[in-house]
Amino acid sequence: MKLALQNRTRAIFKYLESGCNQEFTRSMMRIGIPREIKAYEGRVGLIPAAAAELVQCGNEVYIESSAGLLSGYPDAAYSAVGIQILSTAEELYSKVQLIIKVKEPVDAELDYLKPDHILFSFLHLAANPALTDRLKAIGLIAVAFETVMDCQGRLPLLAPMSDIAGRLAAQIGCHLLHHSQGGKGILLGGVSGAERGRVIVLGAGTAGSGAARVAAALGAEVIVFDRDRTKLEQAREIGDNVTGLYSYADSLDREISSADLLIGAILITGEKTPHLVSTEMVRHMGAGSVVIDVSVDQGGCIETIRPTNYADPTYLCEDVIHFGVTNMPGAVPRSASQALSAVLTPYALAISQEGWEEKPELASGINIKQGKIVHPALAKEPLIKS
């Protein structure tokens, strides 16, 4: 059992390009999983099986009571695999070195953070200069899930959540088009004798592809915009009702004006998302149309979008329904927590080892270190100064 565990950990380090000649040493870090307090956020940083692997590697792992409950994992499921349950967030933060959570710290959580903490979570700092300044002032190390990049240039910790958010965007958009929700009263896939709905997706990455697949499966007419020919080819392969187009300005203007559902899914790693869709373009969509911007947590690619939450998810602008929830996967916490843990565990194991900051993938995730902005994309944001 011990040999198998050591072999697995060596394989993880090789995958992380940490230098496979290093000898394995059992880690001894105190790791905490707090309960998420953002509105309607039910995800948990690690499910019990994932947290158990950290314990098996010699770490002490603590979880705040009820942190996994909304994802379907009661405290008993954690204590059964050696995770220690703490009653309050304050107690947890005071006891641990590495904090693994899903969403960025808010409210009282910020008061619990200390200079010797390593914060490992989604952060999206490019669109949140106030949080950036606060984390700098604290002096900790902040590692953002969304900027951890593997040797192929992929974003392994962001990908599963982007996939879920994209799929949800199509499902939620379909619902918001119902007359009872203030929408146009359109059945997105249409039926015999009725037109199909038109869905425009900006970006053919993980989130955009997920949105296009669900919208296409519902029977909608789907147009996907991107500047990568390979991604456009992949979009066409989804189905005969999917068209991939290069994102010329005039093409965007023309197609968006007749859209029933517009889904923004643009990402520039670590940077604030540029606006590709103007207020005027949204105005031309017509009353009862729907806008959903998956990239809202990075600032959004649609000028009229603003952050919302599941307590009050939509608002009307230019007679168009806007959905700007910044934690979309929080609506499906069990699925999302399982998917996140599956990719997160190797990285959590790596951070618990000495020298983790030298591993290229994890180095790319460090946004702030001891009062300084160290991620190059974040440092060049005009509203954020290092």
TORKOL-4160 file (C-alpha; in steps of 0.2 Angstrom, whole numbers, padded with zeros to 4 digits, m for minus):
386
<pt num="1" X="0000" Y="0000" Z="0000"/>
<pt num="2" X="0014" Y="0012" Z="0005"/>
<pt num="3" X="0024" Y="0008" Z="m0010"/>
<pt num="4" X="0009" Y="0010" Z="m0022"/>
<pt num="5" X="0006" Y="0027" Z="m0014"/>
<pt num="6" X="0024" Y="0033" Z="m0016"/>
<pt num="7" X="0024" Y="0027" Z="m0035"/>
<pt num="8" X="0008" Y="0037" Z="m0038"/>
<pt num="9" X="0015" Y="0052" Z="m0030"/>
<pt num="10" X="0031" Y="0051" Z="m0040"/>
<pt num="11" X="0020" Y="0049" Z="m0056"/>
<pt num="12" X="0011" Y="0065" Z="m0051"/>
<pt num="13" X="0027" Y="0075" Z="m0049"/>
<pt num="14" X="0033" Y="0069" Z="m0066"/>
<pt num="15" X="0017" Y="0075" Z="m0073"/>
<pt num="16" X="0019" Y="0092" Z="m0065"/>
<pt num="17" X="0037" Y="0093" Z="m0072"/>
<pt num="18" X="0044" Y="0094" Z="m0055"/>
<pt num="19" X="0060" Y="0084" Z="m0059"/>
<pt num="20" X="0057" Y="0065" Z="m0058"/>
<pt num="21" X="0074" Y="0062" Z="m0050"/>
<pt num="22" X="0068" Y="0070" Z="m0034"/>
<pt num="23" X="0066" Y="0057" Z="m0020"/>
<pt num="24" X="0048" Y="0056" Z="m0013"/>
<pt num="25" X="0046" Y="0063" Z="0005"/>
<pt num="26" X="0030" Y="0062" Z="0015"/>
<pt num="27" X="0022" Y="0079" Z="0016"/>
<pt num="28" X="0017" Y="0086" Z="0033"/>
<pt num="29" X="0006" Y="0101" Z="0030"/>
<pt num="30" X="m0009" Y="0107" Z="0039"/>
<pt num="31" X="m0023" Y="0109" Z="0026"/>
<pt num="32" X="m0040" Y="0117" Z="0028"/>
<pt num="33" X="m0056" Y="0116" Z="0018"/>
<pt num="34" X="m0068" Y="0130" Z="0024"/>
<pt num="35" X="m0087" Y="0131" Z="0020"/>
<pt num="36" X="m0091" Y="0142" Z="0006"/>
<pt num="37" X="m0101" Y="0158" Z="0011"/>
<pt num="38" X="m0105" Y="0166" Z="m0006"/>
<pt num="39" X="m0123" Y="0166" Z="m0010"/>
<pt num="40" X="m0130" Y="0149" Z="m0016"/>
<pt num="41" X="m0112" Y="0142" Z="m0017"/>
<pt num="42" X="m0114" Y="0124" Z="m0013"/>
<pt num="43" X="m0097" Y="0117" Z="m0019"/>
<pt num="44" X="m0083" Y="0111" Z="m0008"/>
<pt num="45" X="m0065" Y="0112" Z="m0011"/>
<pt num="46" X="m0062" Y="0093" Z="m0010"/>
<pt num="47" X="m0074" Y="0079" Z="m0008"/>
<pt num="48" X="m0070" Y="0066" Z="0005"/>
<pt num="49" X="m0060" Y="0054" Z="m0007"/>
<pt num="50" X="m0049" Y="0068" Z="m0013"/>
<pt num="51" X="m0046" Y="0074" Z="0005"/>
<pt num="52" X="m0042" Y="0057" Z="0011"/>
<pt num="53" X="m0027" Y="0056" Z="m0002"/>
<pt num="54" X="m0019" Y="0071" Z="0006"/>
<pt num="55" X="m0021" Y="0062" Z="0023"/>
<pt num="56" X="m0013" Y="0046" Z="0016"/>
<pt num="57" X="0002" Y="0057" Z="0011"/>
<pt num="58" X="0005" Y="0063" Z="0029"/>
<pt num="59" X="m0004" Y="0079" Z="0029"/>
<pt num="60" X="m0016" Y="0085" Z="0043"/>
<pt num="61" X="m0033" Y="0089" Z="0034"/>
<pt num="62" X="m0046" Y="0099" Z="0043"/>
<pt num="63" X="m0064" Y="0104" Z="0036"/>
<pt num="64" X="m0076" Y="0117" Z="0043"/>
<pt num="65" X="m0092" Y="0108" Z="0049"/>
<pt num="66" X="m0105" Y="0107" Z="0035"/>
<pt num="67" X="m0093" Y="0113" Z="0021"/>
<pt num="68" X="m0098" Y="0098" Z="0011"/>
<pt num="69" X="m0116" Y="0096" Z="0015"/>
<pt num="70" X="m0124" Y="0105" Z="0000"/>
<pt num="71" X="m0113" Y="0094" Z="m0011"/>
<pt num="72" X="m0120" Y="0079" Z="m0003"/>
<pt num="73" X="m0105" Y="0075" Z="0009"/>
<pt num="74" X="m0110" Y="0076" Z="0027"/>
<pt num="75" X="m0096" Y="0078" Z="0041"/>
<pt num="76" X="m0097" Y="0060" Z="0044"/>
<pt num="77" X="m0091" Y="0056" Z="0027"/>
<pt num="78" X="m0075" Y="0066" Z="0030"/>
<pt num="79" X="m0072" Y="0060" Z="0048"/>
<pt num="80" X="m0073" Y="0042" Z="0042"/>
<pt num="81" X="m0058" Y="0045" Z="0031"/>
<pt num="82" X="m0047" Y="0054" Z="0044"/>
<pt num="83" X="m0052" Y="0072" Z="0041"/>
<pt num="84" X="m0054" Y="0082" Z="0057"/>
<pt num="85" X="m0070" Y="0093" Z="0058"/>
<pt num="86" X="m0069" Y="0110" Z="0065"/>
<pt num="87" X="m0084" Y="0120" Z="0071"/>
<pt num="88" X="m0080" Y="0137" Z="0064"/>
<pt num="89" X="m0071" Y="0146" Z="0050"/>
<pt num="90" X="m0060" Y="0156" Z="0062"/>
<pt num="91" X="m0054" Y="0141" Z="0071"/>
<pt num="92" X="m0050" Y="0132" Z="0054"/>
<pt num="93" X="m0040" Y="0147" Z="0047"/>
<pt num="94" X="m0030" Y="0149" Z="0063"/>
<pt num="95" X="m0025" Y="0131" Z="0062"/>
<pt num="96" X="m0019" Y="0128" Z="0044"/>
<pt num="97" X="m0006" Y="0133" Z="0032"/>
<pt num="98" X="m0014" Y="0129" Z="0015"/>
<pt num="99" X="m0032" Y="0134" Z="0012"/>
<pt num="100" X="m0041" Y="0125" Z="m0002"/>
<pt num="101" X="m0058" Y="0133" Z="m0006"/>
<pt num="102" X="m0068" Y="0136" Z="m0022"/>
<pt num="103" X="m0072" Y="0154" Z="m0023"/>
<pt num="104" X="m0062" Y="0169" Z="m0019"/>
<pt num="105" X="m0063" Y="0175" Z="0000"/>
<pt num="106" X="m0076" Y="0187" Z="0004"/>
<pt num="107" X="m0082" Y="0196" Z="0020"/>
<pt num="108" X="m0076" Y="0189" Z="0036"/>
<pt num="109" X="m0065" Y="0176" Z="0027"/>
<pt num="110" X="m0053" Y="0190" Z="0023"/>
<pt num="111" X="m0051" Y="0194" Z="0041"/>
<pt num="112" X="m0045" Y="0177" Z="0045"/>
<pt num="113" X="m0031" Y="0176" Z="0032"/>
<pt num="114" X="m0013" Y="0178" Z="0038"/>
<pt num="115" X="0004" Y="0181" Z="0029"/>
<pt num="116" X="0009" Y="0163" Z="0031"/>
<pt num="117" X="m0006" Y="0156" Z="0022"/>
<pt num="118" X="m0006" Y="0149" Z="0005"/>
<pt num="119" X="m0023" Y="0152" Z="m0003"/>
<pt num="120" X="m0028" Y="0140" Z="m0017"/>
<pt num="121" X="m0044" Y="0144" Z="m0025"/>
<pt num="122" X="m0053" Y="0153" Z="m0040"/>
<pt num="123" X="m0048" Y="0171" Z="m0038"/>
<pt num="124" X="m0052" Y="0181" Z="m0055"/>
<pt num="125" X="m0042" Y="0196" Z="m0048"/>
<pt num="126" X="m0041" Y="0205" Z="m0065"/>
<pt num="127" X="m0059" Y="0211" Z="m0063"/>
<pt num="128" X="m0057" Y="0214" Z="m0044"/>
<pt num="129" X="m0044" Y="0226" Z="m0039"/>
<pt num="130" X="m0051" Y="0229" Z="m0022"/>
<pt num="131" X="m0048" Y="0210" Z="m0018"/>
<pt num="132" X="m0031" Y="0211" Z="m0026"/>
<pt num="133" X="m0025" Y="0225" Z="m0015"/>
<pt num="134" X="m0032" Y="0217" Z="0001"/>
<pt num="135" X="m0022" Y="0201" Z="m0003"/>
<pt num="136" X="m0007" Y="0211" Z="m0006"/>
<pt num="137" X="m0009" Y="0219" Z="0010"/>
<pt num="138" X="m0011" Y="0203" Z="0019"/>
<pt num="139" X="0006" Y="0197" Z="0012"/>
<pt num="140" X="0001" Y="0179" Z="0009"/>
<pt num="141" X="0003" Y="0168" Z="m0007"/>
<pt num="142" X="m0012" Y="0167" Z="m0018"/>
<pt num="143" X="m0013" Y="0153" Z="m0031"/>
<pt num="144" X="m0027" Y="0155" Z="m0043"/>
<pt num="145" X="m0035" Y="0139" Z="m0050"/>
<pt num="146" X="m0039" Y="0149" Z="m0066"/>
<pt num="147" X="m0021" Y="0152" Z="m0071"/>
<pt num="148" X="m0013" Y="0135" Z="m0067"/>
<pt num="149" X="m0007" Y="0130" Z="m0084"/>
<pt num="150" X="0000" Y="0114" Z="m0090"/>
<pt num="151" X="0014" Y="0111" Z="m0102"/>
<pt num="152" X="0002" Y="0110" Z="m0117"/>
<pt num="153" X="m0005" Y="0127" Z="m0112"/>
<pt num="154" X="m0021" Y="0121" Z="m0105"/>
<pt num="155" X="m0030" Y="0126" Z="m0089"/>
<pt num="156" X="m0034" Y="0110" Z="m0081"/>
<pt num="157" X="m0042" Y="0117" Z="m0065"/>
<pt num="158" X="m0053" Y="0129" Z="m0074"/>
<pt num="159" X="m0058" Y="0117" Z="m0088"/>
<pt num="160" X="m0071" Y="0107" Z="m0079"/>
<pt num="161" X="m0080" Y="0122" Z="m0071"/>
<pt num="162" X="m0080" Y="0131" Z="m0088"/>
<pt num="163" X="m0088" Y="0115" Z="m0096"/>
<pt num="164" X="m0101" Y="0115" Z="m0083"/>
<pt num="165" X="m0104" Y="0134" Z="m0084"/>
<pt num="166" X="m0106" Y="0133" Z="m0103"/>
<pt num="167" X="m0118" Y="0119" Z="m0102"/>
<pt num="168" X="m0128" Y="0128" Z="m0089"/>
<pt num="169" X="m0128" Y="0144" Z="m0100"/>
<pt num="170" X="m0138" Y="0135" Z="m0113"/>
<pt num="171" X="m0150" Y="0127" Z="m0101"/>
<pt num="172" X="m0153" Y="0143" Z="m0091"/>
<pt num="173" X="m0155" Y="0153" Z="m0107"/>
<pt num="174" X="m0168" Y="0141" Z="m0114"/>
<pt num="175" X="m0178" Y="0143" Z="m0098"/>
<pt num="176" X="m0176" Y="0162" Z="m0098"/>
<pt num="177" X="m0183" Y="0163" Z="m0115"/>
<pt num="178" X="m0200" Y="0157" Z="m0108"/>
<pt num="179" X="m0214" Y="0170" Z="m0107"/>
<pt num="180" X="m0216" Y="0166" Z="m0089"/>
<pt num="181" X="m0198" Y="0173" Z="m0086"/>
<pt num="182" X="m0201" Y="0188" Z="m0097"/>
<pt num="183" X="m0193" Y="0180" Z="m0112"/>
<pt num="184" X="m0199" Y="0180" Z="m0130"/>
<pt num="185" X="m0209" Y="0165" Z="m0128"/>
<pt num="186" X="m0198" Y="0154" Z="m0139"/>
<pt num="187" X="m0195" Y="0135" Z="m0138"/>
<pt num="188" X="m0177" Y="0135" Z="m0142"/>
<pt num="189" X="m0177" Y="0120" Z="m0153"/>
<pt num="190" X="m0193" Y="0124" Z="m0161"/>
<pt num="191" X="m0206" Y="0111" Z="m0167"/>
<pt num="192" X="m0214" Y="0107" Z="m0184"/>
<pt num="193" X="m0222" Y="0123" Z="m0190"/>
<pt num="194" X="m0212" Y="0134" Z="m0179"/>
<pt num="195" X="m0195" Y="0142" Z="m0181"/>
<pt num="196" X="m0180" Y="0136" Z="m0171"/>
<pt num="197" X="m0172" Y="0148" Z="m0159"/>
<pt num="198" X="m0155" Y="0156" Z="m0163"/>
<pt num="199" X="m0141" Y="0155" Z="m0151"/>
<pt num="200" X="m0124" Y="0165" Z="m0154"/>
<pt num="201" X="m0109" Y="0159" Z="m0144"/>
<pt num="202" X="m0094" Y="0170" Z="m0142"/>
<pt num="203" X="m0079" Y="0159" Z="m0140"/>
<pt num="204" X="m0076" Y="0140" Z="m0145"/>
<pt num="205" X="m0066" Y="0135" Z="m0130"/>
<pt num="206" X="m0071" Y="0124" Z="m0116"/>
<pt num="207" X="m0086" Y="0135" Z="m0110"/>
<pt num="208" X="m0092" Y="0140" Z="m0128"/>
<pt num="209" X="m0091" Y="0122" Z="m0134"/>
<pt num="210" X="m0101" Y="0116" Z="m0119"/>
<pt num="211" X="m0114" Y="0129" Z="m0123"/>
<pt num="212" X="m0115" Y="0125" Z="m0141"/>
<pt num="213" X="m0117" Y="0106" Z="m0138"/>
<pt num="214" X="m0132" Y="0108" Z="m0127"/>
<pt num="215" X="m0140" Y="0122" Z="m0138"/>
<pt num="216" X="m0137" Y="0111" Z="m0153"/>
<pt num="217" X="m0144" Y="0095" Z="m0144"/>
<pt num="218" X="m0160" Y="0105" Z="m0140"/>
<pt num="219" X="m0162" Y="0109" Z="m0159"/>
<pt num="220" X="m0157" Y="0127" Z="m0159"/>
<pt num="221" X="m0148" Y="0136" Z="m0174"/>
<pt num="222" X="m0131" Y="0139" Z="m0166"/>
<pt num="223" X="m0118" Y="0151" Z="m0173"/>
<pt num="224" X="m0101" Y="0150" Z="m0164"/>
<pt num="225" X="m0088" Y="0164" Z="m0166"/>
<pt num="226" X="m0069" Y="0162" Z="m0163"/>
<pt num="227" X="m0053" Y="0166" Z="m0172"/>
<pt num="228" X="m0045" Y="0149" Z="m0171"/>
<pt num="229" X="m0049" Y="0138" Z="m0186"/>
<pt num="230" X="m0046" Y="0122" Z="m0177"/>
<pt num="231" X="m0059" Y="0127" Z="m0164"/>
<pt num="232" X="m0072" Y="0132" Z="m0178"/>
<pt num="233" X="m0069" Y="0115" Z="m0186"/>
<pt num="234" X="m0073" Y="0106" Z="m0170"/>
<pt num="235" X="m0088" Y="0117" Z="m0168"/>
<pt num="236" X="m0095" Y="0112" Z="m0185"/>
<pt num="237" X="m0093" Y="0094" Z="m0180"/>
<pt num="238" X="m0105" Y="0096" Z="m0166"/>
<pt num="239" X="m0120" Y="0095" Z="m0178"/>
<pt num="240" X="m0127" Y="0101" Z="m0195"/>
<pt num="241" X="m0136" Y="0115" Z="m0185"/>
<pt num="242" X="m0120" Y="0123" Z="m0179"/>
<pt num="243" X="m0110" Y="0135" Z="m0189"/>
<pt num="244" X="m0092" Y="0141" Z="m0185"/>
<pt num="245" X="m0088" Y="0159" Z="m0190"/>
<pt num="246" X="m0073" Y="0170" Z="m0188"/>
<pt num="247" X="m0076" Y="0184" Z="m0177"/>
<pt num="248" X="m0076" Y="0199" Z="m0189"/>
<pt num="249" X="m0084" Y="0215" Z="m0181"/>
<pt num="250" X="m0097" Y="0216" Z="m0195"/>
<pt num="251" X="m0102" Y="0197" Z="m0194"/>
<pt num="252" X="m0104" Y="0199" Z="m0175"/>
<pt num="253" X="m0115" Y="0214" Z="m0177"/>
<pt num="254" X="m0126" Y="0206" Z="m0190"/>
<pt num="255" X="m0128" Y="0189" Z="m0182"/>
<pt num="256" X="m0131" Y="0196" Z="m0164"/>
<pt num="257" X="m0145" Y="0207" Z="m0170"/>
<pt num="258" X="m0155" Y="0192" Z="m0174"/>
<pt num="259" X="m0150" Y="0182" Z="m0159"/>
<pt num="260" X="m0163" Y="0175" Z="m0146"/>
<pt num="261" X="m0149" Y="0169" Z="m0134"/>
<pt num="262" X="m0132" Y="0177" Z="m0134"/>
<pt num="263" X="m0119" Y="0167" Z="m0123"/>
<pt num="264" X="m0102" Y="0175" Z="m0120"/>
<pt num="265" X="m0087" Y="0163" Z="m0117"/>
<pt num="266" X="m0071" Y="0173" Z="m0120"/>
<pt num="267" X="m0056" Y="0170" Z="m0109"/>
<pt num="268" X="m0039" Y="0178" Z="m0109"/>
<pt num="269" X="m0029" Y="0169" Z="m0096"/>
<pt num="270" X="m0027" Y="0180" Z="m0081"/>
<pt num="271" X="m0033" Y="0196" Z="m0090"/>
<pt num="272" X="m0049" Y="0206" Z="m0089"/>
<pt num="273" X="m0060" Y="0201" Z="m0103"/>
<pt num="274" X="m0062" Y="0214" Z="m0117"/>
<pt num="275" X="m0079" Y="0219" Z="m0122"/>
<pt num="276" X="m0083" Y="0212" Z="m0139"/>
<pt num="277" X="m0102" Y="0216" Z="m0139"/>
<pt num="278" X="m0107" Y="0234" Z="m0137"/>
<pt num="279" X="m0123" Y="0241" Z="m0129"/>
<pt num="280" X="m0129" Y="0246" Z="m0146"/>
<pt num="281" X="m0127" Y="0228" Z="m0152"/>
<pt num="282" X="m0137" Y="0222" Z="m0137"/>
<pt num="283" X="m0151" Y="0235" Z="m0140"/>
<pt num="284" X="m0153" Y="0227" Z="m0158"/>
<pt num="285" X="m0157" Y="0210" Z="m0151"/>
<pt num="286" X="m0175" Y="0215" Z="m0147"/>
<pt num="287" X="m0186" Y="0214" Z="m0131"/>
<pt num="288" X="m0186" Y="0197" Z="m0122"/>
<pt num="289" X="m0170" Y="0191" Z="m0129"/>
<pt num="290" X="m0157" Y="0184" Z="m0117"/>
<pt num="291" X="m0139" Y="0188" Z="m0113"/>
<pt num="292" X="m0128" Y="0176" Z="m0102"/>
<pt num="293" X="m0110" Y="0180" Z="m0100"/>
<pt num="294" X="m0099" Y="0166" Z="m0093"/>
<pt num="295" X="m0084" Y="0177" Z="m0093"/>
<pt num="296" X="m0092" Y="0189" Z="m0081"/>
<pt num="297" X="m0081" Y="0185" Z="m0067"/>
<pt num="298" X="m0066" Y="0191" Z="m0077"/>
<pt num="299" X="m0076" Y="0207" Z="m0082"/>
<pt num="300" X="m0087" Y="0200" Z="m0096"/>
<pt num="301" X="m0086" Y="0201" Z="m0114"/>
<pt num="302" X="m0103" Y="0210" Z="m0116"/>
<pt num="303" X="m0103" Y="0229" Z="m0112"/>
<pt num="304" X="m0120" Y="0228" Z="m0103"/>
<pt num="305" X="m0116" Y="0213" Z="m0091"/>
<pt num="306" X="m0113" Y="0215" Z="m0073"/>
<pt num="307" X="m0110" Y="0203" Z="m0059"/>
<pt num="308" X="m0126" Y="0195" Z="m0051"/>
<pt num="309" X="m0129" Y="0180" Z="m0039"/>
<pt num="310" X="m0141" Y="0166" Z="m0038"/>
<pt num="311" X="m0151" Y="0176" Z="m0025"/>
<pt num="312" X="m0155" Y="0189" Z="m0039"/>
<pt num="313" X="m0148" Y="0182" Z="m0055"/>
<pt num="314" X="m0156" Y="0193" Z="m0069"/>
<pt num="315" X="m0159" Y="0211" Z="m0073"/>
<pt num="316" X="m0166" Y="0220" Z="m0088"/>
<pt num="317" X="m0155" Y="0231" Z="m0099"/>
<pt num="318" X="m0161" Y="0237" Z="m0116"/>
<pt num="319" X="m0176" Y="0226" Z="m0114"/>
<pt num="320" X="m0165" Y="0211" Z="m0114"/>
<pt num="321" X="m0164" Y="0199" Z="m0100"/>
<pt num="322" X="m0146" Y="0198" Z="m0093"/>
<pt num="323" X="m0139" Y="0184" Z="m0082"/>
<pt num="324" X="m0123" Y="0188" Z="m0074"/>
<pt num="325" X="m0120" Y="0175" Z="m0060"/>
<pt num="326" X="m0102" Y="0174" Z="m0056"/>
<pt num="327" X="m0102" Y="0156" Z="m0049"/>
<pt num="328" X="m0113" Y="0147" Z="m0061"/>
<pt num="329" X="m0107" Y="0129" Z="m0057"/>
<pt num="330" X="m0113" Y="0132" Z="m0039"/>
<pt num="331" X="m0130" Y="0128" Z="m0045"/>
<pt num="332" X="m0125" Y="0109" Z="m0047"/>
<pt num="333" X="m0113" Y="0108" Z="m0032"/>
<pt num="334" X="m0112" Y="0089" Z="m0032"/>
<pt num="335" X="m0107" Y="0087" Z="m0050"/>
<pt num="336" X="m0096" Y="0102" Z="m0049"/>
<pt num="337" X="m0087" Y="0097" Z="m0033"/>
<pt num="338" X="m0083" Y="0079" Z="m0040"/>
<pt num="339" X="m0077" Y="0086" Z="m0056"/>
<pt num="340" X="m0066" Y="0099" Z="m0048"/>
<pt num="341" X="m0058" Y="0087" Z="m0035"/>
<pt num="342" X="m0054" Y="0075" Z="m0049"/>
<pt num="343" X="m0042" Y="0088" Z="m0057"/>
<pt num="344" X="m0037" Y="0097" Z="m0041"/>
<pt num="345" X="m0030" Y="0083" Z="m0030"/>
<pt num="346" X="m0013" Y="0081" Z="m0039"/>
<pt num="347" X="m0010" Y="0099" Z="m0037"/>
<pt num="348" X="m0015" Y="0100" Z="m0019"/>
<pt num="349" X="m0003" Y="0085" Z="m0016"/>
<pt num="350" X="0011" Y="0095" Z="m0025"/>
<pt num="351" X="0008" Y="0111" Z="m0015"/>
<pt num="352" X="0010" Y="0101" Z="0001"/>
<pt num="353" X="0028" Y="0096" Z="m0004"/>
<pt num="354" X="0044" Y="0107" Z="m0002"/>
<pt num="355" X="0049" Y="0116" Z="m0018"/>
<pt num="356" X="0031" Y="0117" Z="m0025"/>
<pt num="357" X="0034" Y="0135" Z="m0031"/>
<pt num="358" X="0047" Y="0129" Z="m0044"/>
<pt num="359" X="0035" Y="0117" Z="m0053"/>
<pt num="360" X="0030" Y="0126" Z="m0069"/>
<pt num="361" X="0012" Y="0123" Z="m0068"/>
<pt num="362" X="0010" Y="0129" Z="m0050"/>
<pt num="363" X="0021" Y="0143" Z="m0053"/>
<pt num="364" X="0009" Y="0149" Z="m0067"/>
<pt num="365" X="m0005" Y="0149" Z="m0054"/>
<pt num="366" X="0004" Y="0161" Z="m0042"/>
<pt num="367" X="m0005" Y="0178" Z="m0043"/>
<pt num="368" X="0001" Y="0186" Z="m0028"/>
<pt num="369" X="0016" Y="0183" Z="m0016"/>
<pt num="370" X="0021" Y="0192" Z="m0001"/>
<pt num="371" X="0013" Y="0209" Z="m0006"/>
<pt num="372" X="0018" Y="0208" Z="m0024"/>
<pt num="373" X="0008" Y="0204" Z="m0040"/>
<pt num="374" X="0019" Y="0191" Z="m0049"/>
<pt num="375" X="0007" Y="0184" Z="m0063"/>
<pt num="376" X="0012" Y="0194" Z="m0078"/>
<pt num="377" X="m0005" Y="0195" Z="m0086"/>
<pt num="378" X="m0012" Y="0202" Z="m0070"/>
<pt num="379" X="0002" Y="0214" Z="m0067"/>
<pt num="380" X="m0002" Y="0223" Z="m0084"/>
<pt num="381" X="m0020" Y="0226" Z="m0080"/>
<pt num="382" X="m0022" Y="0245" Z="m0080"/>
<pt num="383" X="m0032" Y="0246" Z="m0064"/>
<pt num="384" X="m0020" Y="0235" Z="m0054"/>
<pt num="385" X="m0002" Y="0241" Z="m0050"/>
<pt num="386" X="0011" Y="0229" Z="m0042"/>
